[in-house]
């Protein structure tokens, strides 16, 4: 059984992954910025007698990452698997979002992963053993408005993962990218709330998420994929996760760049018709838009 560090375990995919790996017998160090936010994870792990230890770790802080990993090593001896899952989103047009929103998302989703990788990698390299799993998104390969801050961070993490895989394979360290589609998480539920904007894409994307979440895909889809990667020993780099992930990726791959831009620039009527025709989703918003920044 492996010793596994997972970031971002307070809810959603991280929460589900900690339980899935714990139930499979792995020693799980479930980290999050504020452990008091997730008493449910502690309670379930204690009730089921799982090997799940909750550790405070803020991926935005060099000191927090160093202290948490030092404490985990003191207890576990070493870390076999790092699962970089912690992530945030900011939704809005490039013109309207403050520059701080872009910085915040990149700090957590890209530099946060990089901090954890750099902290775990020397020991993995010395032991000639290890696995690094980076949770990106289909948005790591599909740039869609108004998700510029989020998708830019996930594109960056995909590129980092490709380069990392080349560097560490000679040291018998596996790198895997997990690309969820629309999964029923608190983050996805926030995106489904349409935002007020000068640009139509914000309300349209919110409507698309709301339609997809009418038949929600639980985080267990992603947790099961992560477990499969750990236990199979696969060297496959990319792993779409969830019932719609491969369909989204194939949809984008079927278009030229110019066709993709034209799709995103359609007027509302044509855009909604395309989404319904291609995916069977009625993305027309059913909720009033909220104010930008709310």
C-alpha atoms as one frame of an Amber mdcrd trajectory, in Angstrom:
protein
   0.000   0.000   0.000   1.159   3.500  -0.827   1.676   6.590   1.294  -0.307
   9.308  -0.514  -0.381  13.082  -0.067  -3.478  14.755  -1.524  -4.006  18.511
  -1.627  -7.368  20.285  -1.540  -9.335  17.717   0.461 -11.884  19.957   2.171
 -14.567  19.133  -0.421 -15.260  17.800  -3.894 -12.681  15.698  -5.692 -10.057
  15.829  -2.948 -12.562  14.774  -0.272 -13.782  11.852  -2.402 -10.250  10.798
  -3.345  -9.085  10.714   0.268 -11.945   8.369   1.171 -11.573   6.205  -1.941
  -7.839   5.674  -1.386  -8.322   5.159   2.339 -10.981   2.522   1.702  -8.546
   0.797  -0.681  -6.067   0.468   2.189  -3.641   3.256   1.324  -2.157   5.576
   3.957  -3.664   8.948   3.047  -2.482  12.371   4.164  -5.437  14.551   3.284
  -4.311  18.167   3.259  -6.238  21.408   3.130  -5.757  25.045   4.030  -8.260
  25.023   6.904  -8.914  21.542   8.387 -11.785  22.892  10.477 -13.701  23.381
   7.213 -14.012  19.629   6.682 -15.027  17.885   9.905 -16.969  15.416   7.763
 -13.811  13.857   6.361 -12.381  13.267   9.833 -15.667  11.830  11.076 -16.083
   9.394   8.179 -12.452   8.275   8.332 -12.695   7.691  12.084 -15.996   5.809
  11.800 -14.635   3.525   9.063 -11.200   3.225  10.718  -9.452   4.432   7.577
  -5.785   5.356   7.454  -6.590   8.983   6.681  -4.684  11.734   8.479  -5.777
  15.347   8.006  -2.934  17.872   7.732  -3.029  21.655   7.352  -1.309  22.708
   4.125  -1.675  25.945   2.168  -0.276  25.368  -1.326   0.154  29.146  -1.735
   2.808  29.223   1.010   6.368  27.908   0.745   6.603  27.575   4.529   3.286
  25.761   4.843   4.202  23.245   2.150   7.627  22.613   3.704   6.230  22.229
   7.235   3.386  19.922   6.190   5.571  17.641   4.092   8.171  17.475   6.853
   5.465  16.425   9.323   4.098  13.807   6.909   7.556  12.350   6.309   8.152
  12.165  10.059   5.055   9.994  10.377   5.040   8.094   7.067   8.769   7.780
   6.413   8.353   8.822   2.789   5.707   9.896   0.275   5.000   7.424  -2.531
   2.328   9.422  -4.361   1.588  13.139  -4.630  -1.883  14.095  -5.855  -2.029
  17.787  -6.741  -5.739  18.520  -6.560  -6.091  21.894  -4.801  -7.592  24.490
  -7.114  -9.703  27.620  -7.303 -11.624  29.397 -10.069 -12.450  32.939 -11.036
 -15.028  33.358 -13.778 -15.430  36.506 -15.838 -14.312  38.336 -18.934 -10.673
  39.290 -19.385 -11.643  42.945 -19.468 -13.817  42.919 -16.353 -11.951  40.673
 -13.907  -9.283  42.382 -11.789  -5.695  41.346 -12.485  -5.553  40.023  -8.904
  -8.024  37.310  -9.896  -5.633  36.012 -12.551  -2.730  36.073 -10.093  -4.695
  34.257  -7.384  -5.735  31.423  -9.683  -2.249  30.953 -11.089  -0.757  31.033
  -7.586  -2.912  28.158  -6.376  -3.506  26.074  -9.495  -0.016  26.302 -11.008
   2.550  27.526  -8.485   0.835  25.585  -5.690   1.353  22.354  -7.625   4.905
  23.344  -8.467   5.694  23.941  -4.781   4.451  20.505  -3.802   6.249  18.800
  -6.686   9.557  20.446  -5.825   9.149  19.521  -2.162   8.458  15.832  -2.890
  10.655  15.235  -5.918  14.179  15.030  -4.431  13.231  12.116  -2.177  11.378
  10.338  -4.991  14.393  10.762  -7.251  16.770   9.433  -4.600  14.517   6.417
  -4.004  13.983   5.878  -7.764  10.304   5.513  -7.082   7.227   7.696  -7.007
   4.085   8.899  -8.730   2.918  12.478  -9.265  -0.721  12.966 -10.304  -1.789
  16.445 -11.366  -5.531  17.090 -11.533  -6.160  19.570 -14.328  -9.448  19.633
 -16.264 -10.723  19.354 -19.796 -10.220  23.128 -19.497  -6.505  22.343 -19.531
  -6.930  21.541 -23.224 -10.009  23.585 -24.136  -9.916  27.367 -23.708 -13.441
  28.638 -23.280 -14.684  32.089 -22.312 -15.233  33.327 -19.619 -12.840  30.946
 -17.839  -9.572  32.600 -18.901  -7.898  32.647 -15.448  -8.805  29.033 -14.728
  -8.091  27.569 -18.141  -4.776  29.437 -18.412  -3.663  27.915 -15.112  -4.683
  24.428 -16.229  -2.995  24.805 -19.633   0.154  25.786 -17.720  -0.105  22.765
 -15.423  -0.541  20.441 -18.401   2.630  21.837 -19.968   4.519  21.522 -16.688
   3.362  17.918 -16.384   4.554  17.022 -19.898   7.999  18.473 -19.238   8.174
  16.875 -15.787   7.290  13.440 -17.176  10.271  13.636 -19.529  12.651  14.665
 -16.766  11.706  12.096 -14.160  10.956   8.929 -16.150  14.652   7.899 -16.066
  14.314   7.932 -12.264  11.289   5.587 -12.389   8.887   8.330 -11.344   5.485
   8.291 -13.033   3.587  11.461 -13.949  -0.120  11.423 -14.763  -2.570  14.163
 -15.702  -6.230  13.652 -14.716  -8.681  15.725 -16.776 -12.177  15.838 -15.256
 -15.154  17.054 -17.225 -18.086  18.729 -15.464 -18.157  17.115 -12.020 -20.632
  17.896  -9.249 -18.422  19.886  -6.867 -18.883  23.156  -4.980 -16.727  24.829
  -7.653 -18.987  23.635 -10.464 -22.054  24.741  -8.540 -20.589  28.237  -8.306
 -19.954  28.345 -12.054 -23.578  27.438 -12.801 -24.658  30.763 -11.274 -24.663
  33.192 -14.228 -22.717  36.430 -13.700 -23.715  39.902 -14.837 -21.378  41.043
 -17.602 -21.052  43.096 -20.766 -20.096  39.829 -22.462 -22.639  37.045 -23.105
 -20.258  34.143 -22.439 -20.594  34.400 -18.641 -24.312  33.673 -18.546 -24.017
  31.125 -21.346 -21.354  29.069 -19.572 -23.357  29.243 -16.358 -26.342  27.850
 -18.213 -24.249  25.042 -19.694 -22.964  24.003 -16.255 -26.479  24.179 -14.795
 -27.803  21.933 -17.571 -24.971  19.417 -17.138 -25.495  19.339 -13.372 -29.120
  18.330 -13.786 -27.610  14.847 -14.255 -24.611  15.269 -11.960 -21.429  13.233
 -12.239 -20.117  12.670  -8.696 -16.478  13.261  -7.679 -16.114   9.494  -7.295
 -15.536   9.291 -11.072 -12.288  11.192 -10.598 -11.358   9.468  -7.342 -11.715
   6.063  -8.995  -9.495   7.179 -11.878  -6.803   8.349  -9.462  -6.951   5.016
  -7.618  -6.649   3.176 -10.943  -3.557   5.184 -11.912  -1.865   4.515  -8.577
  -2.563   0.793  -8.491  -2.139  -0.069 -12.177   1.407   1.242 -12.518   0.464
   2.846 -15.836   2.812   5.228 -17.619  -0.021   6.769 -19.651   0.217  10.546
 -19.335  -3.344  11.837 -19.828  -6.503  10.406 -18.281  -9.893  12.031 -19.025
 -12.263  11.438 -16.102 -16.039  11.536 -15.955 -18.784  10.653 -18.416 -18.439
  13.813 -20.538 -14.665  14.418 -20.481 -13.730  12.492 -23.618 -16.754  13.883
 -25.455 -15.704  17.466 -24.685 -12.128  16.795 -25.788 -13.280  15.102 -28.994
 -15.674  17.963 -29.705 -12.863  20.513 -29.497 -10.510  18.313 -31.525 -13.090
  18.100 -34.309 -12.845  21.870 -34.937 -10.125  24.053 -36.325  -8.951  26.906
 -34.119 -10.913  29.329 -36.248 -14.075  27.236 -35.988 -13.651  27.127 -32.215
 -13.315  30.914 -31.996 -16.382  31.314 -34.198 -18.353  28.941 -31.971 -17.531
  30.987 -28.881 -18.435  34.212 -30.696 -21.873  33.080 -31.900 -24.897  35.131
 -30.945 -26.942  33.727 -28.082 -29.629  32.017 -30.159 -27.137  30.214 -32.390
 -24.884  29.267 -29.467 -27.687  27.706 -27.423 -28.891  25.794 -30.468 -25.384
  24.423 -31.119 -24.920  23.262 -27.527 -28.315  21.565 -27.549 -27.633  19.908
 -30.902 -24.112  18.763 -30.002 -24.648  17.732 -26.362 -28.385  17.625 -25.737
 -28.000  20.351 -23.110 -30.499  23.173 -22.829 -28.055  25.828 -21.605 -30.508
  28.712 -21.637 -30.194  30.322 -18.184 -33.019  29.715 -15.765 -31.628  31.936
 -12.997 -31.161  35.698 -12.803 -27.527  36.767 -13.185 -25.564  37.746 -10.099
 -23.424  40.859  -9.920 -19.787  40.467 -11.054 -17.543  39.986  -8.033 -20.353
  38.815  -5.754
